[in-house]
Amino acid sequence: MSEIEYINCLMNKVFLVNIFSCILLLMSCQGNDLTDKLRGKWQLKTIEQAGDIIQVDTVWYNFQTESLFMYQIYWADKDSFMYRYGYRVQTDDIMELELDDNNKEVPLTRFLPYTDWESATRTFIVENITGKHLKIRSDNKSYSFTKFE
């Protein structure tokens, strides 16, 4: 093999390694599309069950990371917020939310009555999500949110 052929072969190998590295880098940057769309603060607007629609404007679901979650309620008569941190486990369009019971100021037993949750864990199905709107379903109820900015 001549010196020119050797240099060309070496350059081809370096080029292929660089291309492969770029592809791996791009693939690692791609996150879970649903997780990326969920990230942020969502204000609950309506709850629909059996054709009845309830208007809501004092509840927020905050999806802070791939696994952290916060349920936030505005307490109008006290002009303050009550919140509970928790965890999210996502498998495709099925989302399980679990509220943590480590808040000693407001125990979970005092927080749950201000929600429509019966326990610390709730499973939802993500029916639709766009950049501005989220619709999830659980226990024959549909929850519609808008992205809060």
FIKOLZA-1660 file (N, C-alpha, C; in steps of 0.1 Angstrom, whole numbers, plus 5000, padded with zeros to 4 digits):
% residues 149
   i   px   py   pz ch aa at
   1 5009 4988 5000  A  M  N
   1 5000 5000 5000  A  M CA
   1 5009 5012 5000  A  M  C
   2 5006 5021 4991  A  S  N
   2 5014 5034 4990  A  S CA
   2 5011 5043 5002  A  S  C
   3 5019 5053 5004  A  E  N
   3 5017 5062 5015  A  E CA
   3 5004 5070 5013  A  E  C
   4 5000 5074 5000  A  I  N
   4 4988 5081 4997  A  I CA
   4 4976 5072 5000  A  I  C
   5 4976 5060 4996  A  E  N
   5 4965 5051 4999  A  E CA
   5 4964 5049 5014  A  E  C
   6 4975 5048 5021  A  Y  N
   6 4974 5046 5036  A  Y CA
   6 4968 5058 5042  A  Y  C
   7 4972 5070 5038  A  I  N
   7 4966 5083 5043  A  I CA
   7 4951 5084 5040  A  I  C
   8 4947 5080 5028  A  N  N
   8 4933 5080 5024  A  N CA
   8 4925 5070 5032  A  N  C
   9 4930 5059 5035  A  C  N
   9 4923 5049 5043  A  C CA
   9 4922 5053 5057  A  C  C
  10 4932 5059 5063  A  L  N
  10 4932 5065 5076  A  L CA
  10 4922 5076 5077  A  L  C
  11 4921 5085 5067  A  M  N
  11 4912 5096 5068  A  M CA
  11 4898 5091 5067  A  M  C
  12 4895 5080 5059  A  N  N
  12 4882 5074 5058  A  N CA
  12 4878 5069 5071  A  N  C
  13 4887 5062 5078  A  K  N
  13 4884 5057 5091  A  K CA
  13 4880 5068 5101  A  K  C
  14 4888 5078 5101  A  V  N
  14 4886 5090 5110  A  V CA
  14 4872 5096 5107  A  V  C
  15 4870 5097 5094  A  F  N
  15 4857 5103 5090  A  F CA
  15 4845 5095 5095  A  F  C
  16 4846 5081 5094  A  L  N
  16 4835 5072 5098  A  L CA
  16 4834 5073 5113  A  L  C
  17 4845 5074 5121  A  V  N
  17 4844 5075 5135  A  V CA
  17 4837 5088 5139  A  V  C
  18 4841 5099 5132  A  N  N
  18 4834 5111 5135  A  N CA
  18 4819 5111 5132  A  N  C
  19 4816 5105 5121  A  I  N
  19 4801 5104 5118  A  I CA
  19 4794 5096 5128  A  I  C
  20 4800 5085 5132  A  F  N
  20 4794 5076 5142  A  F CA
  20 4792 5083 5155  A  F  C
  21 4802 5091 5159  A  S  N
  21 4802 5098 5172  A  S CA
  21 4791 5109 5171  A  S  C
  22 4789 5116 5160  A  C  N
  22 4779 5126 5159  A  C CA
  22 4765 5119 5160  A  C  C
  23 4763 5108 5153  A  I  N
  23 4750 5101 5154  A  I CA
  23 4747 5097 5169  A  I  C
  24 4757 5092 5176  A  L  N
  24 4755 5088 5190  A  L CA
  24 4752 5100 5198  A  L  C
  25 4758 5111 5196  A  L  N
  25 4756 5124 5203  A  L CA
  25 4742 5129 5201  A  L  C
  26 4737 5129 5188  A  L  N
  26 4724 5133 5185  A  L CA
  26 4713 5124 5191  A  L  C
  27 4716 5111 5191  A  M  N
  27 4706 5101 5197  A  M CA
  27 4706 5103 5212  A  M  C
  28 4717 5106 5219  A  S  N
  28 4716 5108 5233  A  S CA
  28 4710 5121 5237  A  S  C
  29 4709 5131 5228  A  C  N
  29 4703 5144 5231  A  C CA
  29 4687 5143 5230  A  C  C
  30 4683 5133 5223  A  Q  N
  30 4668 5132 5221  A  Q CA
  30 4663 5125 5234  A  Q  C
  31 4654 5133 5240  A  G  N
  31 4647 5128 5252  A  G CA
  31 4634 5121 5249  A  G  C
  32 4627 5117 5259  A  N  N
  32 4614 5112 5257  A  N CA
  32 4605 5123 5253  A  N  C
  33 4599 5123 5242  A  D  N
  33 4590 5134 5236  A  D CA
  33 4579 5137 5246  A  D  C
  34 4572 5127 5252  A  L  N
  34 4561 5130 5261  A  L CA
  34 4567 5136 5274  A  L  C
  35 4578 5132 5279  A  T  N
  35 4584 5138 5291  A  T CA
  35 4588 5152 5288  A  T  C
  36 4593 5155 5277  A  D  N
  36 4597 5168 5273  A  D CA
  36 4585 5177 5272  A  D  C
  37 4574 5172 5266  A  K  N
  37 4562 5180 5265  A  K CA
  37 4555 5183 5278  A  K  C
  38 4556 5173 5287  A  L  N
  38 4550 5174 5301  A  L CA
  38 4557 5184 5310  A  L  C
  39 4570 5186 5308  A  R  N
  39 4578 5194 5317  A  R CA
  39 4572 5208 5318  A  R  C
  40 4570 5212 5330  A  G  N
  40 4565 5226 5333  A  G CA
  40 4553 5226 5342  A  G  C
  41 4547 5237 5343  A  K  N
  41 4536 5239 5352  A  K CA
  41 4523 5240 5344  A  K  C
  42 4513 5231 5348  A  W  N
  42 4501 5230 5341  A  W CA
  42 4489 5234 5350  A  W  C
  43 4481 5243 5345  A  Q  N
  43 4469 5248 5353  A  Q CA
  43 4457 5240 5349  A  Q  C
  44 4450 5233 5359  A  L  N
  44 4438 5226 5356  A  L CA
  44 4427 5235 5353  A  L  C
  45 4420 5233 5342  A  K  N
  45 4409 5242 5338  A  K CA
  45 4395 5235 5339  A  K  C
  46 4394 5222 5336  A  T  N
  46 4382 5216 5337  A  T CA
  46 4383 5201 5341  A  T  C
  47 4373 5196 5348  A  I  N
  47 4372 5182 5351  A  I CA
  47 4359 5178 5345  A  I  C
  48 4359 5167 5336  A  E  N
  48 4347 5163 5330  A  E CA
  48 4344 5148 5334  A  E  C
  49 4331 5146 5338  A  Q  N
  49 4327 5133 5342  A  Q CA
  49 4312 5131 5338  A  Q  C
  50 4309 5121 5331  A  A  N
  50 4295 5117 5327  A  A CA
  50 4288 5129 5321  A  A  C
  51 4295 5137 5313  A  G  N
  51 4289 5148 5306  A  G CA
  51 4289 5161 5314  A  G  C
  52 4292 5160 5327  A  D  N
  52 4292 5172 5335  A  D CA
  52 4306 5178 5335  A  D  C
  53 4307 5191 5334  A  I  N
  53 4320 5198 5333  A  I CA
  53 4321 5208 5345  A  I  C
  54 4332 5206 5353  A  I  N
  54 4334 5215 5364  A  I CA
  54 4346 5224 5360  A  I  C
  55 4344 5237 5362  A  Q  N
  55 4355 5247 5359  A  Q CA
  55 4364 5248 5371  A  Q  C
  56 4377 5248 5369  A  V  N
  56 4387 5248 5379  A  V CA
  56 4397 5258 5376  A  V  C
  57 4402 5266 5385  A  D  N
  57 4413 5275 5382  A  D CA
  57 4423 5276 5394  A  D  C
  58 4422 5267 5404  A  T  N
  58 4431 5268 5416  A  T CA
  58 4440 5256 5418  A  T  C
  59 4442 5248 5407  A  V  N
  59 4450 5236 5409  A  V CA
  59 4460 5236 5397  A  V  C
  60 4473 5232 5401  A  W  N
  60 4484 5231 5391  A  W CA
  60 4491 5217 5394  A  W  C
  61 4494 5211 5382  A  Y  N
  61 4503 5200 5383  A  Y CA
  61 4517 5204 5377  A  Y  C
  62 4527 5202 5384  A  N  N
  62 4541 5206 5380  A  N CA
  62 4549 5194 5377  A  N  C
  63 4553 5192 5365  A  F  N
  63 4562 5181 5361  A  F CA
  63 4576 5187 5360  A  F  C
  64 4584 5185 5371  A  Q  N
  64 4597 5192 5372  A  Q CA
  64 4608 5185 5365  A  Q  C
  65 4608 5172 5365  A  T  N
  65 4618 5164 5358  A  T CA
  65 4611 5152 5353  A  T  C
  66 4619 5142 5349  A  E  N
  66 4613 5130 5344  A  E CA
  66 4606 5123 5354  A  E  C
  67 4610 5125 5367  A  S  N
  67 4603 5117 5378  A  S CA
  67 4597 5125 5389  A  S  C
  68 4600 5138 5390  A  L  N
  68 4595 5147 5401  A  L CA
  68 4582 5154 5397  A  L  C
  69 4573 5155 5406  A  F  N
  69 4560 5160 5404  A  F CA
  69 4556 5169 5416  A  F  C
  70 4548 5179 5413  A  M  N
  70 4542 5187 5425  A  M CA
  70 4527 5190 5422  A  M  C
  71 4519 5187 5432  A  Y  N
  71 4505 5190 5431  A  Y CA
  71 4503 5203 5439  A  Y  C
  72 4498 5214 5433  A  Q  N
  72 4497 5227 5440  A  Q CA
  72 4483 5232 5439  A  Q  C
  73 4478 5237 5451  A  I  N
  73 4464 5242 5452  A  I CA
  73 4465 5256 5457  A  I  C
  74 4458 5265 5451  A  Y  N
  74 4457 5279 5456  A  Y CA
  74 4445 5279 5466  A  Y  C
  75 4448 5284 5478  A  W  N
  75 4438 5285 5489  A  W CA
  75 4434 5299 5489  A  W  C
  76 4423 5302 5482  A  A  N
  76 4418 5316 5480  A  A CA
  76 4415 5324 5493  A  A  C
  77 4409 5317 5502  A  D  N
  77 4405 5324 5515  A  D CA
  77 4417 5327 5524  A  D  C
  78 4429 5321 5521  A  K  N
  78 4441 5324 5529  A  K CA
  78 4451 5331 5520  A  K  C
  79 4448 5332 5507  A  D  N
  79 4457 5338 5497  A  D CA
  79 4471 5331 5498  A  D  C
  80 4471 5318 5498  A  S  N
  80 4483 5311 5499  A  S CA
  80 4482 5298 5491  A  S  C
  81 4493 5291 5490  A  F  N
  81 4493 5278 5482  A  F CA
  81 4496 5267 5492  A  F  C
  82 4490 5256 5489  A  M  N
  82 4492 5243 5496  A  M CA
  82 4498 5234 5485  A  M  C
  83 4508 5227 5488  A  Y  N
  83 4514 5218 5478  A  Y CA
  83 4519 5205 5484  A  Y  C
  84 4521 5196 5475  A  R  N
  84 4526 5183 5479  A  R CA
  84 4535 5178 5467  A  R  C
  85 4547 5175 5471  A  Y  N
  85 4557 5169 5461  A  Y CA
  85 4554 5154 5460  A  Y  C
  86 4558 5149 5449  A  G  N
  86 4556 5135 5446  A  G CA
  86 4565 5130 5435  A  G  C
  87 4561 5118 5430  A  Y  N
  87 4569 5112 5420  A  Y CA
  87 4560 5107 5408  A  Y  C
  88 4567 5107 5396  A  R  N
  88 4559 5103 5384  A  R CA
  88 4567 5091 5378  A  R  C
  89 4559 5081 5374  A  V  N
  89 4565 5070 5366  A  V CA
  89 4557 5069 5353  A  V  C
  90 4564 5070 5342  A  Q  N
  90 4558 5071 5329  A  Q CA
  90 4561 5059 5321  A  Q  C
  91 4551 5052 5315  A  T  N
  91 4553 5041 5306  A  T CA
  91 4543 5044 5294  A  T  C
  92 4549 5049 5283  A  D  N
  92 4542 5053 5272  A  D CA
  92 4532 5063 5276  A  D  C
  93 4519 5061 5274  A  D  N
  93 4509 5071 5277  A  D CA
  93 4502 5069 5291  A  D  C
  94 4508 5059 5299  A  I  N
  94 4503 5057 5312  A  I CA
  94 4512 5064 5322  A  I  C
  95 4506 5072 5331  A  M  N
  95 4514 5080 5340  A  M CA
  95 4509 5077 5354  A  M  C
  96 4518 5072 5363  A  E  N
  96 4514 5070 5377  A  E CA
  96 4520 5081 5385  A  E  C
  97 4512 5088 5393  A  L  N
  97 4516 5099 5402  A  L CA
  97 4515 5094 5416  A  L  C
  98 4525 5097 5424  A  E  N
  98 4525 5093 5438  A  E CA
  98 4529 5105 5447  A  E  C
  99 4520 5109 5456  A  L  N
  99 4523 5120 5465  A  L CA
  99 4531 5115 5476  A  L  C
 100 4541 5123 5480  A  D  N
 100 4550 5120 5491  A  D CA
 100 4543 5124 5504  A  D  C
 101 4546 5117 5515  A  D  N
 101 4540 5121 5528  A  D CA
 101 4550 5126 5538  A  D  C
 102 4560 5133 5532  A  N  N
 102 4571 5139 5541  A  N CA
 102 4568 5153 5546  A  N  C
 103 4557 5159 5541  A  N  N
 103 4555 5173 5546  A  N CA
 103 4548 5173 5559  A  N  C
 104 4555 5177 5570  A  K  N
 104 4550 5176 5583  A  K CA
 104 4540 5187 5586  A  K  C
 105 4541 5199 5579  A  E  N
 105 4532 5210 5581  A  E CA
 105 4518 5206 5577  A  E  C
 106 4517 5199 5566  A  V  N
 106 4503 5195 5561  A  V CA
 106 4504 5180 5557  A  V  C
 107 4501 5172 5567  A  P  N
 107 4501 5157 5564  A  P CA
 107 4492 5154 5552  A  P  C
 108 4495 5143 5546  A  L  N
 108 4488 5138 5534  A  L CA
 108 4473 5137 5537  A  L  C
 109 4470 5132 5549  A  T  N
 109 4456 5130 5553  A  T CA
 109 4448 5144 5554  A  T  C
 110 4455 5155 5555  A  R  N
 110 4449 5168 5555  A  R CA
 110 4449 5174 5541  A  R  C
 111 4458 5169 5533  A  F  N
 111 4459 5174 5519  A  F CA
 111 4449 5168 5510  A  F  C
 112 4447 5155 5511  A  L  N
 112 4439 5147 5501  A  L CA
 112 4424 5152 5501  A  L  C
 113 4418 5157 5512  A  P  N
 113 4404 5161 5511  A  P CA
 113 4402 5174 5502  A  P  C
 114 4413 5181 5499  A  Y  N
 114 4412 5193 5490  A  Y CA
 114 4414 5188 5475  A  Y  C
 115 4416 5175 5473  A  T  N
 115 4417 5170 5460  A  T CA
 115 4406 5160 5457  A  T  C
 116 4406 5155 5445  A  D  N
 116 4396 5144 5442  A  D CA
 116 4404 5130 5442  A  D  C
 117 4416 5130 5448  A  W  N
 117 4423 5118 5449  A  W CA
 117 4418 5110 5462  A  W  C
 118 4417 5097 5461  A  E  N
 118 4413 5089 5472  A  E CA
 118 4425 5084 5480  A  E  C
 119 4437 5084 5474  A  S  N
 119 4449 5078 5480  A  S CA
 119 4461 5086 5475  A  S  C
 120 4473 5083 5480  A  A  N
 120 4485 5090 5476  A  A CA
 120 4489 5086 5462  A  A  C
 121 4484 5076 5456  A  T  N
 121 4488 5072 5442  A  T CA
 121 4476 5072 5433  A  T  C
 122 4479 5077 5421  A  R  N
 122 4468 5077 5411  A  R CA
 122 4474 5075 5397  A  R  C
 123 4467 5067 5389  A  T  N
 123 4472 5064 5375  A  T CA
 123 4463 5072 5365  A  T  C
 124 4470 5078 5356  A  F  N
 124 4463 5086 5345  A  F CA
 124 4467 5081 5332  A  F  C
 125 4459 5083 5322  A  I  N
 125 4462 5080 5308  A  I CA
 125 4463 5094 5301  A  I  C
 126 4474 5096 5295  A  V  N
 126 4476 5109 5287  A  V CA
 126 4468 5107 5274  A  V  C
 127 4457 5114 5273  A  E  N
 127 4449 5114 5261  A  E CA
 127 4454 5123 5249  A  E  C
 128 4459 5134 5253  A  N  N
 128 4464 5144 5243  A  N CA
 128 4473 5154 5250  A  N  C
 129 4484 5157 5243  A  I  N
 129 4493 5168 5248  A  I CA
 129 4499 5175 5236  A  I  C
 130 4498 5189 5237  A  T  N
 130 4505 5197 5227  A  T CA
 130 4514 5207 5236  A  T  C
 131 4519 5217 5229  A  G  N
 131 4527 5226 5237  A  G CA
 131 4520 5234 5247  A  G  C
 132 4507 5236 5245  A  K  N
 132 4499 5244 5254  A  K CA
 132 4487 5237 5261  A  K  C
 133 4484 5225 5257  A  H  N
 133 4472 5218 5262  A  H CA
 133 4475 5204 5266  A  H  C
 134 4470 5199 5277  A  L  N
 134 4471 5186 5282  A  L CA
 134 4458 5180 5286  A  L  C
 135 4455 5168 5282  A  K  N
 135 4443 5161 5287  A  K CA
 135 4446 5148 5292  A  K  C
 136 4443 5145 5304  A  I  N
 136 4446 5132 5310  A  I CA
 136 4433 5126 5316  A  I  C
 137 4432 5113 5318  A  R  N
 137 4420 5106 5322  A  R CA
 137 4424 5097 5333  A  R  C
 138 4415 5096 5343  A  S  N
 138 4416 5087 5354  A  S CA
 138 4402 5085 5361  A  S  C
 139 4399 5073 5364  A  D  N
 139 4387 5070 5371  A  D CA
 139 4374 5076 5365  A  D  C
 140 4373 5074 5352  A  N  N
 140 4362 5080 5344  A  N CA
 140 4360 5095 5344  A  N  C
 141 4371 5102 5347  A  K  N
 141 4372 5116 5347  A  K CA
 141 4382 5121 5337  A  K  C
 142 4380 5131 5330  A  S  N
 142 4389 5137 5321  A  S CA
 142 4393 5151 5326  A  S  C
 143 4406 5153 5327  A  Y  N
 143 4412 5166 5332  A  Y CA
 143 4419 5173 5321  A  Y  C
 144 4415 5186 5319  A  S  N
 144 4420 5194 5309  A  S CA
 144 4429 5205 5315  A  S  C
 145 4441 5207 5311  A  F  N
 145 4450 5217 5316  A  F CA
 145 4455 5226 5305  A  F  C
 146 4460 5238 5308  A  T  N
 146 4467 5246 5299  A  T CA
 146 4481 5249 5306  A  T  C
 147 4491 5250 5297  A  K  N
 147 4504 5253 5302  A  K CA
 147 4504 5267 5308  A  K  C
 148 4510 5268 5320  A  F  N
 148 4510 5280 5328  A  F CA
 148 4524 5286 5326  A  F  C
 149 4524 5299 5321  A  E  N
 149 4537 5305 5319  A  E CA
 149 4539 5318 5327  A  E  C
% end
